[in-house]
């Protein structure tokens, strides 16, 4: 059960990194295209 628990934490951390990374990419894309207000 300890292995399953640690793998669950790793999976959650991976999803958090994905969401944070995608959010940063969206912000950079809006700044790059200058269409932040359109969205």
PDB file of N, CA, C and O in Angstrom:
ATOM      1  N   UNK A   1       0.844  -1.209   0.000  1.00  0.00           N
ATOM      2  CA  UNK A   1       0.000   0.000   0.000  1.00  0.00           C
ATOM      3  C   UNK A   1       0.874   1.253   0.000  1.00  0.00           C
ATOM      4  O   UNK A   1       0.465   2.304  -0.494  1.00  0.00           O
ATOM      5  N   UNK A   2       2.081   1.132   0.558  1.00  0.00           N
ATOM      6  CA  UNK A   2       2.981   2.292   0.588  1.00  0.00           C
ATOM      7  C   UNK A   2       3.388   2.670  -0.835  1.00  0.00           C
ATOM      8  O   UNK A   2       3.471   3.851  -1.173  1.00  0.00           O
ATOM      9  N   UNK A   3       3.641   1.652  -1.670  1.00  0.00           N
ATOM     10  CA  UNK A   3       4.014   1.932  -3.059  1.00  0.00           C
ATOM     11  C   UNK A   3       2.862   2.627  -3.778  1.00  0.00           C
ATOM     12  O   UNK A   3       3.072   3.597  -4.506  1.00  0.00           O
ATOM     13  N   UNK A   4       1.657   2.130  -3.571  1.00  0.00           N
ATOM     14  CA  UNK A   4       0.489   2.727  -4.234  1.00  0.00           C
ATOM     15  C   UNK A   4       0.300   4.167  -3.786  1.00  0.00           C
ATOM     16  O   UNK A   4      -0.039   5.037  -4.589  1.00  0.00           O
ATOM     17  N   UNK A   5       0.519   4.415  -2.505  1.00  0.00           N
ATOM     18  CA  UNK A   5       0.343   5.768  -1.964  1.00  0.00           C
ATOM     19  C   UNK A   5       1.360   6.719  -2.581  1.00  0.00           C
ATOM     20  O   UNK A   5       1.017   7.833  -2.978  1.00  0.00           O
ATOM     21  N   UNK A   6       2.613   6.277  -2.660  1.00  0.00           N
ATOM     22  CA  UNK A   6       3.664   7.140  -3.216  1.00  0.00           C
ATOM     23  C   UNK A   6       3.421   7.374  -4.697  1.00  0.00           C
ATOM     24  O   UNK A   6       3.648   8.477  -5.193  1.00  0.00           O
ATOM     25  N   UNK A   7       2.962   6.352  -5.409  1.00  0.00           N
ATOM     26  CA  UNK A   7       2.700   6.531  -6.838  1.00  0.00           C
ATOM     27  C   UNK A   7       1.532   7.483  -7.045  1.00  0.00           C
ATOM     28  O   UNK A   7       1.516   8.242  -8.014  1.00  0.00           O
ATOM     29  N   UNK A   8       0.555   7.453  -6.142  1.00  0.00           N
ATOM     30  CA  UNK A   8      -0.568   8.377  -6.242  1.00  0.00           C
ATOM     31  C   UNK A   8      -0.108   9.812  -6.054  1.00  0.00           C
ATOM     32  O   UNK A   8      -0.576  10.714  -6.748  1.00  0.00           O
ATOM     33  N   UNK A   9       0.813  10.026  -5.115  1.00  0.00           N
ATOM     34  CA  UNK A   9       1.344  11.374  -4.889  1.00  0.00           C
ATOM     35  C   UNK A   9       2.106  11.834  -6.134  1.00  0.00           C
ATOM     36  O   UNK A   9       1.972  12.980  -6.563  1.00  0.00           O
ATOM     37  N   UNK A  10       2.906  10.932  -6.708  1.00  0.00           N
ATOM     38  CA  UNK A  10       3.672  11.291  -7.899  1.00  0.00           C
ATOM     39  C   UNK A  10       2.729  11.646  -9.041  1.00  0.00           C
ATOM     40  O   UNK A  10       2.986  12.591  -9.788  1.00  0.00           O
ATOM     41  N   UNK A  11       1.642  10.897  -9.180  1.00  0.00           N
ATOM     42  CA  UNK A  11       0.683  11.168 -10.250  1.00  0.00           C
ATOM     43  C   UNK A  11       0.046  12.536 -10.051  1.00  0.00           C
ATOM     44  O   UNK A  11      -0.130  13.288 -11.010  1.00  0.00           O
ATOM     45  N   UNK A  12      -0.299  12.859  -8.807  1.00  0.00           N
ATOM     46  CA  UNK A  12      -0.896  14.169  -8.526  1.00  0.00           C
ATOM     47  C   UNK A  12       0.091  15.280  -8.843  1.00  0.00           C
ATOM     48  O   UNK A  12      -0.283  16.299  -9.424  1.00  0.00           O
ATOM     49  N   UNK A  13       1.341  15.090  -8.465  1.00  0.00           N
ATOM     50  CA  UNK A  13       2.362  16.110  -8.742  1.00  0.00           C
ATOM     51  C   UNK A  13       2.538  16.280 -10.241  1.00  0.00           C
ATOM     52  O   UNK A  13       2.717  17.401 -10.717  1.00  0.00           O
ATOM     53  N   UNK A  14       2.488  15.180 -10.995  1.00  0.00           N
ATOM     54  CA  UNK A  14       2.635  15.265 -12.445  1.00  0.00           C
ATOM     55  C   UNK A  14       1.483  16.058 -13.039  1.00  0.00           C
ATOM     56  O   UNK A  14       1.702  16.897 -13.913  1.00  0.00           O
ATOM     57  N   UNK A  15       0.252  15.808 -12.581  1.00  0.00           N
ATOM     58  CA  UNK A  15      -0.903  16.545 -13.101  1.00  0.00           C
ATOM     59  C   UNK A  15      -0.792  18.018 -12.753  1.00  0.00           C
ATOM     60  O   UNK A  15      -1.137  18.876 -13.566  1.00  0.00           O
ATOM     61  N   UNK A  16      -0.307  18.325 -11.536  1.00  0.00           N
ATOM     62  CA  UNK A  16      -0.136  19.725 -11.144  1.00  0.00           C
ATOM     63  C   UNK A  16       0.876  20.403 -12.054  1.00  0.00           C
ATOM     64  O   UNK A  16       0.676  21.546 -12.465  1.00  0.00           O
ATOM     65  N   UNK A  17       1.974  19.698 -12.373  1.00  0.00           N
ATOM     66  CA  UNK A  17       2.980  20.271 -13.267  1.00  0.00           C
ATOM     67  C   UNK A  17       2.389  20.499 -14.648  1.00  0.00           C
ATOM     68  O   UNK A  17       2.694  21.501 -15.294  1.00  0.00           O
ATOM     69  N   UNK A  18       1.540  19.574 -15.111  1.00  0.00           N
ATOM     70  CA  UNK A  18       0.919  19.719 -16.434  1.00  0.00           C
ATOM     71  C   UNK A  18       0.029  20.951 -16.454  1.00  0.00           C
ATOM     72  O   UNK A  18       0.090  21.750 -17.389  1.00  0.00           O
ATOM     73  N   UNK A  19      -0.809  21.110 -15.413  1.00  0.00           N
ATOM     74  CA  UNK A  19      -1.722  22.262 -15.370  1.00  0.00           C
ATOM     75  C   UNK A  19      -0.940  23.568 -15.270  1.00  0.00           C
ATOM     76  O   UNK A  19      -1.264  24.539 -15.953  1.00  0.00           O
ATOM     77  N   UNK A  20       0.089  23.594 -14.420  1.00  0.00           N
ATOM     78  CA  UNK A  20       0.888  24.812 -14.260  1.00  0.00           C
ATOM     79  C   UNK A  20       1.616  25.133 -15.560  1.00  0.00           C
ATOM     80  O   UNK A  20       1.661  26.289 -15.982  1.00  0.00           O
ATOM     81  N   UNK A  21       2.186  24.107 -16.194  1.00  0.00           N
ATOM     82  CA  UNK A  21       2.910  24.322 -17.444  1.00  0.00           C
ATOM     83  C   UNK A  21       1.988  24.824 -18.540  1.00  0.00           C
ATOM     84  O   UNK A  21       2.348  25.738 -19.281  1.00  0.00           O
ATOM     85  N   UNK A  22       0.792  24.234 -18.655  1.00  0.00           N
ATOM     86  CA  UNK A  22      -0.145  24.667 -19.692  1.00  0.00           C
ATOM     87  C   UNK A  22      -0.604  26.094 -19.423  1.00  0.00           C
ATOM     88  O   UNK A  22      -0.781  26.873 -20.359  1.00  0.00           O
ATOM     89  N   UNK A  23      -0.797  26.441 -18.164  1.00  0.00           N
ATOM     90  CA  UNK A  23      -1.204  27.806 -17.830  1.00  0.00           C
ATOM     91  C   UNK A  23      -0.130  28.807 -18.218  1.00  0.00           C
ATOM     92  O   UNK A  23      -0.435  29.879 -18.741  1.00  0.00           O
ATOM     93  N   UNK A  24       1.131  28.460 -17.963  1.00  0.00           N
ATOM     94  CA  UNK A  24       2.226  29.363 -18.340  1.00  0.00           C
ATOM     95  C   UNK A  24       2.301  29.495 -19.851  1.00  0.00           C
ATOM     96  O   UNK A  24       2.535  30.585 -20.374  1.00  0.00           O
ATOM     97  N   UNK A  25       2.102  28.372 -20.560  1.00  0.00           N
ATOM     98  CA  UNK A  25       2.154  28.424 -22.023  1.00  0.00           C
ATOM     99  C   UNK A  25       1.040  29.308 -22.556  1.00  0.00           C
ATOM    100  O   UNK A  25       1.256  30.080 -23.490  1.00  0.00           O
ATOM    101  N   UNK A  26      -0.157  29.206 -21.970  1.00  0.00           N
ATOM    102  CA  UNK A  26      -1.275  30.036 -22.423  1.00  0.00           C
ATOM    103  C   UNK A  26      -0.967  31.508 -22.194  1.00  0.00           C
ATOM    104  O   UNK A  26      -1.247  32.338 -23.058  1.00  0.00           O
ATOM    105  N   UNK A  27      -0.396  31.843 -21.042  1.00  0.00           N
ATOM    106  CA  UNK A  27      -0.065  33.242 -20.747  1.00  0.00           C
ATOM    107  C   UNK A  27       0.985  33.747 -21.725  1.00  0.00           C
ATOM    108  O   UNK A  27       0.872  34.859 -22.241  1.00  0.00           O
ATOM    109  N   UNK A  28       2.002  32.938 -21.983  1.00  0.00           N
ATOM    110  CA  UNK A  28       3.054  33.348 -22.918  1.00  0.00           C
ATOM    111  C   UNK A  28       2.474  33.500 -24.319  1.00  0.00           C
ATOM    112  O   UNK A  28       2.857  34.417 -25.045  1.00  0.00           O
ATOM    113  N   UNK A  29       1.550  32.610 -24.713  1.00  0.00           N
ATOM    114  CA  UNK A  29       0.958  32.681 -26.049  1.00  0.00           C
ATOM    115  C   UNK A  29       0.133  33.958 -26.186  1.00  0.00           C
ATOM    116  O   UNK A  29       0.187  34.618 -27.223  1.00  0.00           O
ATOM    117  N   UNK A  30      -0.626  34.311 -25.154  1.00  0.00           N
ATOM    118  CA  UNK A  30      -1.438  35.531 -25.203  1.00  0.00           C
ATOM    119  C   UNK A  30      -0.536  36.751 -25.308  1.00  0.00           C
ATOM    120  O   UNK A  30      -0.832  37.678 -26.061  1.00  0.00           O
ATOM    121  N   UNK A  31       0.564  36.758 -24.559  1.00  0.00           N
ATOM    122  CA  UNK A  31       1.496  37.892 -24.631  1.00  0.00           C
ATOM    123  C   UNK A  31       2.156  37.944 -26.007  1.00  0.00           C
ATOM    124  O   UNK A  31       2.370  39.024 -26.558  1.00  0.00           O
ATOM    125  N   UNK A  32       2.472  36.785 -26.555  1.00  0.00           N
ATOM    126  CA  UNK A  32       3.169  36.731 -27.847  1.00  0.00           C
ATOM    127  C   UNK A  32       2.253  37.192 -28.975  1.00  0.00           C
ATOM    128  O   UNK A  32       2.675  37.952 -29.847  1.00  0.00           O
ATOM    129  N   UNK A  33       1.003  36.735 -28.963  1.00  0.00           N
ATOM    130  CA  UNK A  33       0.082  37.080 -30.046  1.00  0.00           C
ATOM    131  C   UNK A  33      -0.578  38.428 -29.794  1.00  0.00           C
ATOM    132  O   UNK A  33      -1.050  39.067 -30.735  1.00  0.00           O
ATOM    133  N   UNK A  34      -0.618  38.875 -28.528  1.00  0.00           N
ATOM    134  CA  UNK A  34      -1.242  40.156 -28.217  1.00  0.00           C
ATOM    135  C   UNK A  34      -2.751  40.085 -28.322  1.00  0.00           C
ATOM    136  O   UNK A  34      -3.410  41.113 -28.482  1.00  0.00           O
ATOM    137  N   UNK A  35      -3.319  38.865 -28.235  1.00  0.00           N
ATOM    138  CA  UNK A  35      -4.771  38.708 -28.347  1.00  0.00           C
ATOM    139  C   UNK A  35      -5.362  38.313 -27.004  1.00  0.00           C
ATOM    140  O   UNK A  35      -6.398  37.649 -26.960  1.00  0.00           O
ATOM    141  N   UNK A  36      -4.721  38.710 -25.905  1.00  0.00           N
ATOM    142  CA  UNK A  36      -5.218  38.350 -24.583  1.00  0.00           C
ATOM    143  C   UNK A  36      -6.588  38.936 -24.329  1.00  0.00           C
ATOM    144  O   UNK A  36      -7.424  38.295 -23.692  1.00  0.00           O
ATOM    145  N   UNK A  37      -6.839  40.155 -24.821  1.00  0.00           N
ATOM    146  CA  UNK A  37      -8.132  40.792 -24.590  1.00  0.00           C
ATOM    147  C   UNK A  37      -9.229  40.122 -25.403  1.00  0.00           C
ATOM    148  O   UNK A  37     -10.388  40.114 -24.987  1.00  0.00           O
ATOM    149  N   UNK A  38      -8.881  39.558 -26.559  1.00  0.00           N
ATOM    150  CA  UNK A  38      -9.876  38.908 -27.401  1.00  0.00           C
ATOM    151  C   UNK A  38     -10.409  37.658 -26.706  1.00  0.00           C
ATOM    152  O   UNK A  38     -11.579  37.306 -26.854  1.00  0.00           O
ATOM    153  N   UNK A  39      -9.533  36.987 -25.941  1.00  0.00           N
ATOM    154  CA  UNK A  39      -9.966  35.794 -25.246  1.00  0.00           C
ATOM    155  C   UNK A  39     -10.652  36.181 -23.948  1.00  0.00           C
ATOM    156  O   UNK A  39     -11.097  35.309 -23.202  1.00  0.00           O
TER     157      UNK A  39
END
